[in-house]
Amino acid sequence: MKKILVMTLFLVFSLTCGFAADVSDEYSKDIQIQQSRVFNKNAVLSFVYSIYFMFDKHVPVDGFLKNLVEKGLNMQFPGSPLKSYDDFKKWYADVGTNTKTQRHTVKSVEVSYGPDKTFLVHVIVLWEAVDSKGTFIQFLADQNWTVVEVDGSLKIRDYIVKAAQ
C-alpha cells in the first residue's frame, strides 16, 4: 500500500512540476555538446575538487603531474609562472617546504564548454595555510583554468591565479 501511495504521489508530482515543460535551447545545446565528448561539466567539477584535495594533502608530485598537460602547460601563480613539469616540481617542492598545512575552500566554481573539447573553469577559492614559521596566511584567489581531454583523461593546460576582488 505504501509503495502504491509513493508511486502515485511521484506521478502526480512529475505531471504537475515541470516534467511536461518545453525543452529549453540551453538544455538542448548542453546535451548536444555533452554527447559529443567523453566528459561533461559534472566530471570537470569533480576533477576541480580532486585537484584541491591533492593540494591540501600535498600528494607526491608524480601523482599531481598526471593531471597536467606535458606540453603547453601554462600555470601562473603570483610571482611564479610555470611552463613545464620541472617548473611545477620546483614550485610544488617549495610549497611543501614553506607550508606546514594548507586547505582550499571553494567559494564558487563555474564550468563551461570551450572550443576544441576544452572546458573553461572559473573558481573563487580561499587558500589558507600555516607557513614553516607558524604564521597563518589567507589568500582569496580568482582562478581561471583550461581543462582538456587527453587520451581519456582530464588535464590542466592553463591555471591562472590572481587575487580576487
Backbone torsions as a table, in degrees:
resi	resn	phi	psi	omega
1	MET	NA	-43.2	-179.7
2	LYS	-62.4	-39.5	178.9
3	LYS	-62.4	-42.8	-179.6
4	ILE	-63.9	-42.1	179.2
5	LEU	-63.1	-45.2	179.8
6	VAL	-63.1	-44.4	180.0
7	MET	-64.5	-39.5	178.6
8	THR	-64.8	-44.2	178.6
9	LEU	-63.1	-40.7	178.0
10	PHE	-62.3	-44.1	179.8
11	LEU	-62.3	-45.9	178.5
12	VAL	-62.5	-44.6	179.5
13	PHE	-60.4	-46.4	-176.2
14	SER	-68.2	-30.7	179.7
15	LEU	-77.8	-24.4	-175.7
16	THR	-105.3	-9.0	-171.6
17	CYS	-119.3	42.5	169.3
18	GLY	103.7	-9.0	-179.0
19	PHE	-69.7	-19.8	-179.4
20	ALA	-96.7	7.0	-177.7
21	ALA	-70.6	157.9	175.6
22	ASP	-69.0	147.3	178.4
23	VAL	-74.6	128.2	-178.8
24	SER	-76.5	156.7	176.5
25	ASP	-61.7	-39.4	179.8
26	GLU	-61.1	-44.3	178.9
27	TYR	-62.0	-48.4	-178.8
28	SER	-59.8	-44.3	179.5
29	LYS	-63.9	-44.0	-179.6
30	ASP	-61.5	-44.8	-179.9
31	ILE	-64.9	-40.7	179.4
32	GLN	-61.2	-45.5	178.5
33	ILE	-65.3	-45.7	-178.1
34	GLN	-58.1	-39.5	-177.5
35	GLN	-73.5	-16.7	179.9
36	SER	-92.6	2.2	-176.0
37	ARG	-126.1	160.5	175.4
38	VAL	-72.7	-40.5	-175.0
39	PHE	-112.5	157.2	174.3
40	ASN	-121.9	-175.7	-176.8
41	LYS	-60.8	-37.0	179.9
42	ASN	-65.8	-36.9	176.5
43	ALA	-62.7	-38.9	179.9
44	VAL	-70.1	-39.4	175.6
45	LEU	-58.4	-44.6	177.3
46	SER	-60.8	-42.4	178.3
47	PHE	-60.5	-44.3	179.7
48	VAL	-58.1	-49.8	-179.3
49	TYR	-64.6	-34.0	178.7
50	SER	-68.2	-33.2	176.9
51	ILE	-63.7	-45.7	178.5
52	TYR	-64.2	-37.0	175.4
53	PHE	-58.8	-44.2	-179.5
54	MET	-65.2	-39.8	175.1
55	PHE	-61.6	-47.4	-177.6
56	ASP	-59.8	-40.4	-178.6
57	LYS	-86.6	-7.8	-175.8
58	HIS	46.5	59.8	179.8
59	VAL	-61.5	159.1	176.2
60	PRO	-54.1	141.9	-171.6
61	VAL	-57.3	-35.0	-180.0
62	ASP	-62.5	-33.3	175.3
63	GLY	-65.8	-30.0	179.7
64	PHE	-79.6	-39.4	-175.1
65	LEU	-59.0	-31.1	-179.1
66	LYS	-65.3	-11.1	178.8
67	ASN	-100.8	6.4	179.8
68	LEU	-119.4	143.9	174.9
69	VAL	-66.7	148.4	-179.5
70	GLU	-81.7	-36.5	179.9
71	LYS	-117.0	136.9	179.4
72	GLY	85.6	15.2	179.1
73	LEU	-64.6	134.9	179.6
74	ASN	-140.6	92.7	177.4
75	MET	-115.2	130.4	-178.7
76	GLN	-130.9	106.5	171.9
77	PHE	-100.9	155.1	178.3
78	PRO	-50.1	115.9	178.3
79	GLY	81.0	2.2	-175.8
80	SER	-140.7	87.3	172.3
81	PRO	-78.0	132.5	-179.2
82	LEU	-119.8	126.8	-176.3
83	LYS	-122.8	-1.3	-175.7
84	SER	-150.6	167.9	174.1
85	TYR	-59.1	-40.5	179.7
86	ASP	-62.4	-42.1	176.2
87	ASP	-59.0	-46.3	-178.7
88	PHE	-63.1	-44.5	-179.7
89	LYS	-57.1	-44.4	-179.9
90	LYS	-64.8	-48.4	-179.6
91	TRP	-60.4	-45.0	-177.9
92	TYR	-65.1	-40.0	176.7
93	ALA	-63.8	-40.8	178.0
94	ASP	-62.2	-41.9	177.8
95	VAL	-60.7	-44.9	179.4
96	GLY	-62.3	-36.5	180.0
97	THR	-74.2	-36.6	-171.7
98	ASN	-93.9	-5.6	177.3
99	THR	-127.9	140.4	175.1
100	LYS	-84.0	-46.3	-179.5
101	THR	-143.7	158.7	175.7
102	GLN	-157.9	159.7	172.6
103	ARG	-150.8	154.2	178.0
104	HIS	-119.6	126.9	176.9
105	THR	-115.3	111.3	-178.6
106	VAL	-73.3	124.1	177.7
107	LYS	-92.7	-37.5	174.5
108	SER	-157.7	150.7	176.7
109	VAL	-147.9	133.8	177.6
110	GLU	-130.1	135.4	178.3
111	VAL	-121.4	134.6	174.3
112	SER	-133.9	158.2	177.7
113	TYR	-79.1	129.6	176.5
114	GLY	-104.9	-178.0	179.8
115	PRO	-72.8	159.4	173.7
116	ASP	53.1	45.3	176.6
117	LYS	59.8	32.0	172.7
118	THR	-98.1	165.3	172.7
119	PHE	-125.0	136.5	177.0
120	LEU	-103.0	127.1	-174.8
121	VAL	-122.4	131.1	174.4
122	HIS	-121.2	124.6	-176.3
123	VAL	-129.7	136.8	164.7
124	ILE	-109.1	120.9	-174.6
125	VAL	-137.1	138.7	175.3
126	LEU	-94.8	117.2	175.1
127	TRP	-98.4	128.6	177.1
128	GLU	-129.1	140.8	-178.1
129	ALA	-152.6	159.2	167.3
130	VAL	-112.3	121.2	-176.6
131	ASP	-79.7	178.1	-175.5
132	SER	-63.8	-17.4	178.1
133	LYS	-94.6	-2.1	179.3
134	GLY	92.5	7.0	-179.6
135	THR	-83.7	133.6	177.7
136	PHE	-83.9	131.5	-176.6
137	ILE	-123.9	141.3	172.8
138	GLN	-131.3	141.9	177.5
139	PHE	-148.1	118.2	175.9
140	LEU	-89.0	115.0	-172.8
141	ALA	-107.2	142.6	172.3
142	ASP	-108.0	114.7	-173.4
143	GLN	-121.0	140.2	172.8
144	ASN	-124.2	124.6	-178.5
145	TRP	-116.9	151.9	162.6
146	THR	-118.5	121.4	179.8
147	VAL	-109.5	135.1	-177.5
148	VAL	-121.6	155.9	174.0
149	GLU	-92.3	122.2	179.2
150	VAL	-132.7	114.5	176.2
151	ASP	48.0	48.1	176.6
152	GLY	78.2	13.5	178.4
153	SER	-131.3	156.1	171.8
154	LEU	-91.6	138.5	178.9
155	LYS	-141.3	148.3	177.0
156	ILE	-84.1	128.0	173.1
157	ARG	-103.3	-47.6	179.0
158	ASP	-120.1	138.7	-179.5
159	TYR	-147.9	95.9	-173.4
160	ILE	-109.2	123.6	-176.7
161	VAL	-117.7	131.4	171.6
162	LYS	-141.8	166.9	178.5
163	ALA	-68.1	136.0	176.8
164	ALA	-74.7	149.3	179.2
165	GLN	-88.9	NA	NA
